[in-house]
């Protein structure tokens, strides 16, 4: 018996490239909305500390799943290199809606988040900035471990620590540029 084709796949295959890019941006925005709504719901019911504890666990699990899926879709080899780690981060579901820059210098890269929709939405709604550092420590470290375990991640600054007025956080990635 033949597996029926998903009608969504057929529809996506017919869309122009520009529309697909806009859909990706919209899906990333939807991801941020869903993430923010569940975090706020848990925070309102159980407090910020419990919401952050659950958020850290969610990022620990989901970043591994997403990195494996990206690695599979892109057919990345083992130890694919720093460039592949950064490329995978660019393709994560949350990334299309964030504003960040990546500055590379040989076997070192700095990822600096200029605009953070979740933190900015919290401030607009009268809430305090939350301590997101552990979520990204898990997330970025997991992506690096799955794409290339030689790539190491360290936080330069991130809430709850202080940050410059023009950026929210900065992460350093070090390791071989490409697969070896």
Number of C-alpha atoms within 10 A of each C-alpha: 3 4 5 6 8 8 9 8 9 10 9 13 11 9 10 9 11 9 11 14 12 12 13 18 18 14 16 19 19 15 16 18 15 12 15 17 13 13 20 17 13 18 16 11 11 11 13 17 13 14 19 19 12 16 19 20 16 14 19 21 14 15 24 21 15 20 24 18 14 20 20 11 9 11 10 18 14 13 20 23 25 28 22 22 28 21 13 22 20 15 14 16 18 19 18 18 19 18 13 18 12 15 11 17 10 11 15 17 20 20 18 21 18 17 16 15 17 19 18 14 14 15 13 10 8 8 12 12 14 15 15 18 17 19 20 18 18 20 24 24 21 24 28 28 18 22 28 24 18 16 25 16 21 14 17 14 18 22 15 12 12 10 14 11 7 10 16 20 24 20 19 19 23 20 20 18 20 14 15 9
